[in-house]
Every structure is written in C-alpha cells, then in structure tokens.
Amino acid sequence: MDWRKTKTIFIITFLVLNIFLGYQIYEKSVEAPLDLIAEPKIEEQFEADEITYDKLPKEPIKESYISGKSYKFTVENLEDLENKNQDVEIVDETILVGAFEEPIVIPENNTSSRFAQFLKDQILFGDKYEFWGYSEEANEVIFLQKHKNSLIYNSSNSGMLNLILDDKNNIVSYRQTFITDLEDMDEAQELINAFEALENMYNMNELKPGSHVTKVEFGYYTLVQYTNSHVLTPTWHIVVNGEQDYFVNAFEGQVITRKDNRAME
C-alpha cells in the first residue's frame, strides 16, 4: 500500500469536509439576521404602526370555565320588593320587571355612591352588579353581574340589570336577570396574558394602526347558554380608543365579538 498517497487522500478529504462545514456555518450566520429582519418583534410592529397601550394587568394566570344557572325569581322576592314601593312581576320565571311608585332621583354629583346605595336598598342581589355603561338610544343605565369581582359579559342579556330613566334622568323602572350557582367546571388552565390578547387582535387585523388601547380588564363571557344554564369562559375585555369594546377568549385567543359602543345589546 502507498501510505504517502493514502495520507494525501485523507488530507484532501478532510480539507473538503472542513470547507463544506465552514460553508454551512456561514449560510446559517447569514440567514439568522435575515430571519430577524423578516419577522420583527411584535413590540416593534406596534411601534411602527403607532399602536399604544396603557399599563396591562398581569393577573390572573390560570382560570377555568364557569357554569351557572338562570335564577328563578319567587313569590317571596315579589313580596320583599313590593314592600319597597315597587310594582313587580316575573316574566318566564327568570326575568324580573319592576316599576317604582315614585321616580328615584340620581343626583349629578356623587353618582357612583348614589347608585351603590340604590342597588343595596332597591335591587335583589344589588351588591353583585357593577356599572357598565349608558345607552343613549334606550335612555337606560346598564349594570352587569360580577363573579370573583370580575364582570360577566354576554350577548344574551343574562346577569344584567337595566335601569330605565325618564326625561329627567330619574329611575322609573328596571329589568333584571341573575345567574346563580356559579362554580368552576374543571381544573384551572393557563391563560394567555393581556399582551398576547392584543397581539392576537393585531394578527386578526382588529387592532388598527394608530389605535390606543385605553383599557384592558379580565372578566367572563357567556360562551354557551341553554334555557336555564350557562357556560362562561375567561375573557379579556379590551377597549380601543375609548369607544370600541373587544372580547378575547383568554384560553384560545380568538376575538369572540366586538361592540362599537359601551352598551351591551
């Protein structure tokens, strides 16, 4: 065997291999920065599109689906309310409609505290509702039910309190529904965070260039509703430019729905 020739072949082979490996490393080093340029971070995309947002909530991290039932109002409920100078009736078991013998005056000052006192004195489960918004078209003030101190958003008018006003903005009547027996359905699961919800909206073309996210809060949305039972999903409520309400599923990230005003209809 000619060892000199064999040695030469080995040297040439290793040289070719080193050249090949060196070329592979060079290609990866060139491609990496190109990938970074092609896919900028979402924060950079927001900055380029002039999308801004205030401080985002960090909690909760885990939650579960929630189940509940439509509350069926009773004769005893009617009797209690009639003792408070109300004319009340039950519609289809789960809807309470009431009218006040005298309009309830809501002053322009200290409105929040006056509403809180009104709910405590005049409304069943009044401490379970929180102000949502005002519907100019219907001339009514809308309150939503709370669970774990977070609002229950819905498109089915369940867990809602609608206060109807007269032309002097006094409360003259109301319509109420309530969800009872609210409880976790399963083990808590990890949620997408508030920023990831904004990212999903952006990727779905729901967060437009120049938008300012004015509010982000955690709540629940009525995902499934049967005649008397409800399934609620954890949800991020996102307000854009102070007027558009978006609801993003906190498990899966899709935009459930959006509202162009502050009234839930």
Secondary structure, DSSP 4 states (H G I P E B T S, - for coil): --HHHHHHHHHHHHHHHHHHHHHHHHHHHHHHHHHHHHS--HHHHHHHTT-EE-PPP---SEE--EEEEE----HHHHHHHHTTTEEEEEETTTEEEEEEEEEEP--SSSHHHHHHHHHHHHSTTGGGEEEEEEETTTTEEEEEEEETTEEEE-SS-TTEEEEEE-TTS-EEEEEE--EEEEEE-S--EEPP-HHHHHHHHHHTT-S-TT-EEEEEEEEEEEEEE-SSEEEEEEEEEEEETTTEEEEEETTT--EEEEESSS---
